[in-house]
Amino acid sequence: MMNPLQGIAEAQTLAQAIVNTIHEPLLVLDGDLRVMAASRAFYETFKVDPDDTFGALLYDLGDGQWDIPALRLLLETIIPERAAMDDFEVSHDFPGVGQRTMLLNARKVVYETSPDHTILLAFTDVTTRRTMERDLAELLARTEALLEQKQILLQEMEHRVANSLQIIASILMLKARAVNSPETRDHLKDAHQRVMSVAAVQSHLHAVEGIDQIEVGPYLGKLCESLGRSMIAEDRPIGLQVLADEGRMGSAQAVSLGLIVTELVINAVKYAFPDGREGARVVVRYESLGEDWKLTVSDNGVGKSPAPATGTVQGAVGGLGTVIVQALVKQLDARLEADSDSGGMTVTVTRATFIPRKASGSQLH
């Protein structure tokens, strides 16, 4: 079979055509690092003349602009040992072009019939990419600094809020001790308990700072534990139980849910067991299914007859508590139902349509 390339001239013509079809700058160097061929992209990118390039030593091109220490290291040390190198990065200020960052890919070509060798040297301009990466890194660094400042300010604000709540609670308790009216004293104590509950909610959310989604079970467990410690006396034991699945909700919703639980638990502990019966129990149950959830607070106390109408909490919470719970339920886009008989009181808050499922539980005293 005849070789379609009839001579060296034809082979060189084909090789040059192949080189010129490459979009990236490319040099073909002989063993002495003199230019045997260069792609059209090389001439256009580095603003060099073909007549001054062909046959010239690489380091002499463009008034010595290619005499770069990193390039010498690649061609004179790395390539002789490894025969190939990919993505060797070089940054240099090229005359007429400016500061550029190049990735160099080199291959050493060894021939079977000749002791000579050829080096293929390709260039990829990554100047824009590196500039974008640096800009992105600087932007991320500034963003992290701003987030850190925001976190510091948030922590300071939370600290101030916690201190303010403690001060308000202390003032309310002092006022409750100072007044003579039992009714006023009870109202002040109720207000004190609500402030302490808000403080408990704030404390729990602070403990999981930076997390927008809150695990509802542990959250309600800690909240009810705080309520139990402050409201349930040793001589009047009432079991306070939390049953919750593994549902999560946004921190803003969790605050509203916690305040609803606070109001309903306070009401049950204060009014459901006037006779100090044994086996008194309040159960807080939370179930979730996707975006839907259901909260139930029930007790086995004296209840109230007749039962209140659906959609109200008359008999479940009185006065200010009623207003608070109804407002929070509306804020959560939920519906409220209350049922009471001689076996106790049950208040449910349901968001959207819900199918109950079995929940795990923990006993709190």
Summary of the structure (lengths in Angstrom):
residues: 365
radius of gyration: 39.4
end to end distance: 97.0
largest distance: 120.1
contacts: 1058
relative contact order: 0.07
helix: 47%
strand: 25%
